[in-house]
Amino acid sequence: MTTFSELVTSIISDLRQGGFVKDADELQHLANLALDQTLLADTRKDALKKIEMRCHVKWLGDLYLPHLSQKEWWGKLEKLGRSTKKQVQAI
């Protein structure tokens, strides 16, 4: 099973490969906040909620990545969305 960290790293890589550097940087920043054990739980949960919002088809799902089919891309985002929810519950 893929971890939250592995999923987010893979999606950041896909975004960079597709030329969406700003989105990749934002996602990296949010992931760093979410995974930082020294931060307050509310800060981490807020970062995770922002990541989950980006997994929507009208946000990152709207981007065209030439190296992935739409189905593959949406599948990855769906997995990240589910993983994000689990992370929130674990905090």
Beta strands, then each sheet from edge to edge (+ up, - down):
end
